[in-house]
Amino acid sequence: MPLTLRAISLGKILKEAFSIYGEHFVMFLGISAIPNLALLALHFGLEKFPVVRPHAPGWTGLLAALGVSFASLFASSIVTAATTVAVSDIYLNRTPDLWDCFSRLSGKAFRIVYAAFLVEIVVAVGFLLCLIPGFYWAGVYGIAIPAVVMENISAFQSLQRSEYLTKDSVARIVIAFFMTAVFTGVLVAGLRAGAAALGLTPHSYGNIPSDRVLTLITTAIGGILFGPISAIALALEYFDQRVRKEAFDIHQMMMAGPEDLVTGTAAL
């Protein structure tokens, strides 16, 4: 069912995020699975060797922890970016394609990850300053990645764009992100507890303890299954704020040809 670019309430954005995810479940599952499975493989590879485990003492453990942190940042930011591409296609009544969503990020991957890194640094500093600034800056810069993807701008410019677009709407960005993030966290915890209660704890893998194996696997599965929801919500917020601030819906109608207005295929 085609969607229409329009300003909508926060409640409708959350409802639409779940609706879009349900209607295109397999595609979003694929977008999330590819980076997260690669990340899981990296975790298992490092855990096989105690000296380079992320929680091992010494500089090797520190380097491993930094490497895993970067890989996690890369995976989450690429999932958000590819999800934004898919949501834009859905809005234009085009059938989103899994590989096309990734291929359209070519040439932008570094900027996407760099923008995500800058946002994480700013938010982390905010949390160190007594939590409230962290929540606030998470809302201010919450749609920086969609801005990089859709507007082909630099990482620094994406933060400025997000700050402009979220002005007077920071609270709804924070609520949209943290509600979906908390929902995901609860489901991941439930998945882990359910697996343990049913006796599905896997055997140890080499010298990796079984409880660590369970944590890695359930975290990956939870991220794959539920992670796209937050990414979809942020993409919807990006388009919603552009409609509110820049009449983006009217702009798209003016750019569309007669056939595009009927079929909804004007290019974002």
C-alpha positions in Angstrom: 0.0 0.0 0.0 1.6 3.3 -1.1 2.2 6.0 1.6 1.8 9.7 1.2 4.3 12.3 2.3 2.6 14.3 4.9 3.0 15.7 8.5 1.7 13.1 11.0 1.6 12.8 14.7 4.2 10.9 16.8 1.7 8.2 17.5 1.0 7.7 13.8 4.7 7.6 13.1 5.2 4.8 15.5 2.2 3.0 14.2 3.4 3.5 10.6 6.9 2.2 11.5 5.5 -1.1 12.8 3.1 -1.3 9.8 5.9 -0.7 7.2 8.1 -3.3 9.0 5.4 -5.9 9.0 4.5 -5.4 5.3 8.1 -5.6 4.2 9.4 -7.9 6.9 11.6 -10.1 4.7 13.4 -7.2 3.1 14.1 -5.3 6.3 15.2 -8.6 7.9 17.7 -9.0 5.1 19.0 -5.4 5.5 19.5 -6.0 9.2 20.9 -9.5 8.9 23.8 -8.9 6.6 25.7 -6.4 8.8 24.7 -8.1 12.0 25.7 -11.6 11.0 29.1 -10.2 9.9 29.4 -8.6 13.3 28.5 -11.9 15.0 31.2 -13.7 13.0 33.7 -11.0 14.2 32.7 -11.6 17.8 33.2 -15.3 17.6 36.5 -14.9 15.8 37.8 -12.7 18.6 36.4 -14.8 21.4 38.2 -17.8 20.1 41.5 -16.2 21.2 41.5 -15.1 24.8 44.3 -12.6 24.3 42.3 -10.5 21.8 38.9 -10.8 23.5 37.3 -7.3 23.9 37.2 -7.8 27.7 40.7 -9.1 28.0 43.3 -7.1 30.0 46.1 -5.3 28.4 46.4 -3.3 25.2 45.4 -6.2 22.9 42.0 -6.3 24.7 41.7 -2.6 24.4 42.4 -2.7 20.6 39.9 -5.5 20.2 37.3 -3.6 22.2 37.8 -0.5 20.0 37.6 -2.7 16.8 34.3 -4.3 18.0 32.9 -0.8 18.9 33.8 0.5 15.4 32.3 -2.6 13.8 29.1 -2.2 15.8 28.9 1.4 14.8 29.4 0.5 11.2 26.8 -2.2 11.3 24.1 0.0 13.0 24.7 3.0 10.8 24.7 1.1 7.6 21.4 -0.6 8.6 19.9 2.8 9.4 21.1 4.2 6.1 19.9 1.2 4.0 16.6 1.3 5.8 16.2 5.0 5.0 16.6 4.2 1.3 14.0 1.5 1.6 11.5 3.7 3.3 12.0 6.4 0.6 11.2 3.8 -2.1 8.1 2.7 -0.1 6.9 6.3 0.1 7.3 6.6 -3.7 5.4 3.4 -4.3 8.5 1.6 -5.7 9.2 -1.9 -4.7 12.4 -1.7 -2.5 15.2 -4.0 -3.4 17.6 -5.4 -0.8 20.8 -5.1 -2.8 19.8 -1.8 -4.4 19.3 -0.3 -0.9 23.0 -1.2 -0.1 24.4 -0.3 -3.6 22.9 3.2 -3.4 25.1 3.8 -0.3 28.3 3.4 -2.4 30.4 6.5 -2.0 28.5 7.5 1.1 29.6 4.8 3.6 32.4 6.7 5.1 30.3 9.9 5.6 27.5 7.8 7.1 29.7 6.1 9.6 31.5 9.3 10.4 28.2 11.1 11.1 27.1 8.3 13.4 30.5 8.5 15.2 30.1 12.3 15.7 26.6 11.8 17.0 27.7 9.1 19.4 30.6 11.3 20.7 28.2 14.2 21.3 25.6 12.1 23.0 28.2 10.3 25.2 29.5 13.7 26.3 26.0 14.8 27.1 25.3 11.7 29.2 28.6 12.4 31.1 27.3 15.9 31.8 24.3 14.6 33.8 22.1 12.6 31.4 19.7 15.3 30.3 22.0 16.8 27.7 22.6 13.3 26.3 18.9 12.7 25.8 18.5 16.2 24.3 21.4 15.9 21.9 20.2 12.4 20.9 17.1 14.1 19.7 18.8 17.1 18.1 21.1 14.9 16.0 18.8 11.8 15.7 18.2 12.2 12.0 21.7 13.0 10.8 22.2 9.6 9.0 19.0 10.0 7.0 20.2 13.5 6.0 23.5 12.1 4.8 21.8 9.4 2.7 19.0 11.5 1.2 20.8 14.8 0.7 24.3 13.6 -0.2 26.0 16.0 2.2 29.0 15.8 4.5 28.9 14.4 8.0 29.3 17.8 9.6 26.5 19.2 7.4 24.3 16.3 8.3 24.5 17.3 12.0 23.6 20.9 11.1 20.7 19.7 9.0 19.5 17.4 11.8 19.7 20.4 14.2 17.7 22.6 11.9 15.1 20.0 11.1 14.5 18.9 14.7 14.2 22.4 16.1 11.0 22.5 18.2 10.6 18.7 17.7 13.5 17.3 19.7 11.2 15.7 22.3 9.3 13.6 19.7 12.6 12.4 18.1 13.8 11.3 21.5 10.6 9.6 22.3 10.4 7.8 18.9 14.0 6.6 19.2 14.0 5.5 22.9 10.5 3.9 22.8 11.6 1.7 19.9 15.0 1.1 21.4 13.5 0.1 24.8 11.0 -2.1 23.0 13.9 -3.8 21.2 15.9 -4.2 24.4 12.9 -5.8 26.2 12.4 -8.2 23.4 16.1 -9.2 23.2 16.1 -9.7 27.0 13.0 -11.8 26.7 14.5 -13.8 23.9 17.6 -14.6 26.0 15.5 -15.4 29.1 13.2 -17.6 27.1 16.0 -19.5 25.5 17.6 -20.1 29.0 14.3 -21.2 30.5 13.7 -23.7 27.8 17.1 -25.1 28.2 18.2 -23.9 24.8 21.6 -22.7 26.1 24.1 -23.7 23.4 27.2 -25.7 24.1 30.4 -23.9 24.6 32.1 -23.0 21.3 35.8 -24.0 21.6 37.0 -22.1 24.7 34.1 -19.7 24.7 31.7 -20.3 27.7 28.2 -21.3 26.8 26.6 -18.3 28.6 28.8 -16.0 26.4 27.7 -17.9 23.3 24.1 -17.4 24.3 24.6 -13.7 24.8 26.2 -13.2 21.4 23.6 -15.2 19.5 20.5 -13.8 21.2 21.9 -10.2 20.9 22.5 -10.8 17.2 19.1 -12.4 16.6 17.4 -9.6 18.6 19.2 -6.9 16.6 18.3 -8.6 13.3 14.6 -9.0 14.2 13.8 -5.9 16.1 16.6 -3.4 15.2 15.0 -2.1 12.0 12.0 -0.7 13.9 14.1 2.2 15.3 15.7 2.8 11.9 12.3 3.0 10.2 11.0 5.4 12.9 14.0 7.7 12.4 13.6 7.7 8.6 9.9 8.5 9.0 10.8 11.4 11.4 13.3 12.7 8.9 10.6 12.9 6.1 8.1 14.2 8.6 10.3 17.1 9.6 11.2 18.0 6.0 7.4 18.2 5.3 6.9 20.4 8.3 9.9 22.7 7.8 10.3 22.7 4.0 7.0 21.6 2.5 8.8 18.6 1.1 5.6 17.0 0.0 4.7 19.9 -2.2 8.2 20.1 -3.6 8.0 16.4 -4.6 4.6 17.0 -6.3 6.1 19.9 -8.3 9.1 17.8 -9.4 6.9 14.9 -10.5 5.6 14.6 -14.0 2.0 13.7 -14.8 2.7 10.0 -14.8 4.7 10.3 -11.6 1.8 12.0 -9.8 -0.4 9.1 -10.6 2.1 6.3 -9.8 4.0 8.1 -7.0 7.4 7.6 -8.5 8.9 11.1 -8.2 12.6 10.8 -7.1 13.5 11.7 -3.6 
